[in-house]
Amino acid sequence: MQTVYDVLVWVHVAAWAVALVGYAITLPSVHVNGFLAHGLTAAFLLGIVLVGINSASDEIDGPNNAKVAVKLVIALAAVGLAHGTRRKPAPNPLAHVVAALIVVNVVVAYAWR
């Protein structure tokens, strides 16, 4: 189970990276594109799966529920904003907010131990 968990963690990190790259490629005309929205959705869903595996497995230490709750709220806000404003024409300043939420979520993940 540990190997599956480790692979899913790397896929989760890759999904966050896809979301950030999706934002970076839209910088000339800022808008929410498919890479950003779907990368966020994949990272959000994989995060839920990782918490479930983490909670159910005896091999892996239990999750920090406070950290998970903070990250869940931030990620849900980012996913909601991304999908809610995806059809808005460029320039869409809410894409900057979505990118900021992604960065905050990543900082919370690595800074909160």
C-alpha angles and dihedrals in degrees: 000000000000091000093051090048092050092049091049091050090056092047088049091052090047090053090054089049091051089052092051092046088050088056094045094054091054096054096107090058105014115221139130110267133185095266091056097044098041094040088054092048092049092048091048094050093043089051090056090049091049092052090049092051090044092052095045100044124088091198095062126059114251120265125263097249096199091053091046091051093051092047091046093054093047093047093046090052091049093048092047093049093045096051094037094054100032095107095049112112122248131302094053109168091193087074086072090054091050091050091048090052090051091052092047090050092051092047091050089050095054103029098047107072 
